[in-house]
């Protein structure tokens, strides 16, 4: 599949800088990001509700003081599971 993306000048500059940092060209780096994201999503979708809840409980908050309602962190909310 060929994919064309319209990036703003800022997004383009960030992609170019990140790809240079990782020692590759922008197209290869963008493909790597998409592939990693899709793989990560598949891993999370494979988790049971109990595994998801345990992962959320074990993961430290990204920012202390950030209050996210617990129901928004539940797997069924994020992935639309119907129990």
Wavefront OBJ file of the C-alpha trace (Angstrom):
o trace
v 0.000 0.000 0.000
v 1.205 3.456 -0.830
v 0.191 6.196 1.552
v 0.522 9.950 1.050
v 0.410 12.254 4.063
v -0.019 16.012 4.116
v 2.135 17.353 6.935
v 2.360 20.902 8.180
v 5.806 22.516 8.011
v 6.170 21.963 11.772
v 5.180 18.283 11.518
v 7.520 17.805 8.573
v 10.425 19.377 10.470
v 9.735 17.191 13.511
v 9.589 14.048 11.356
v 12.838 14.964 9.614
v 14.591 15.675 12.923
v 13.332 12.448 14.499
v 14.344 10.377 11.487
v 17.852 11.898 11.508
v 18.111 11.148 15.236
v 17.210 7.501 14.519
v 19.599 7.336 11.568
v 17.058 6.845 8.823
v 15.095 8.775 6.238
v 11.651 10.295 6.991
v 9.655 7.747 4.935
v 11.319 4.755 6.609
v 10.904 6.281 10.052
v 7.225 7.087 9.431
v 6.632 3.488 8.308
v 8.371 2.229 11.462
v 6.135 4.437 13.651
v 2.956 3.214 11.966
v 4.030 -0.430 12.191
v 4.954 -0.128 15.874
v 1.658 1.612 16.640
v -0.382 -1.096 14.915
v 1.538 -3.850 16.684
v 1.063 -2.174 20.060
v -2.677 -1.853 19.447
v -2.934 -5.563 18.639
v -1.104 -6.459 21.844
v -3.481 -4.343 23.934
v -6.603 -5.705 22.212
v -5.460 -9.230 23.056
v -5.537 -8.484 26.792
v -8.406 -9.799 28.852
v -10.359 -7.365 31.024
v -8.489 -8.627 34.087
v -5.084 -8.233 32.383
v -6.019 -4.707 31.250
v -7.122 -3.706 34.753
v -3.884 -5.087 36.232
v -1.797 -3.192 33.627
v -3.584 0.067 34.453
v -3.138 -0.466 38.193
v 0.584 -1.244 37.794
v 1.338 1.691 35.490
v 2.421 4.804 37.357
v 0.658 8.021 36.400
v 2.391 10.036 33.679
v 1.834 13.276 35.583
v 1.224 13.414 39.270
v -1.940 15.248 40.086
v -3.636 14.374 36.781
v -7.085 13.089 37.592
v -8.542 10.762 34.968
v -11.811 9.136 35.958
v -11.259 5.433 36.523
v -14.043 4.441 34.108
v -12.132 6.120 31.251
v -9.166 3.830 31.867
v -11.130 0.622 31.575
v -10.423 -1.566 28.550
v -14.086 -1.816 27.583
v -14.352 1.980 27.389
v -11.243 2.347 25.250
v -12.022 -0.506 22.877
v -15.814 -0.545 22.981
v -16.080 -4.041 24.472
v -19.589 -5.077 25.305
v -19.704 -7.470 28.223
l 1 2 3 4 5 6 7 8 9 10 11 12 13 14 15 16 17 18 19 20 21 22 23 24 25 26 27 28 29 30 31 32 33 34 35 36 37 38 39 40 41 42 43 44 45 46 47 48 49 50 51 52 53 54 55 56 57 58 59 60 61 62 63 64 65 66 67 68 69 70 71 72 73 74 75 76 77 78 79 80 81 82 83
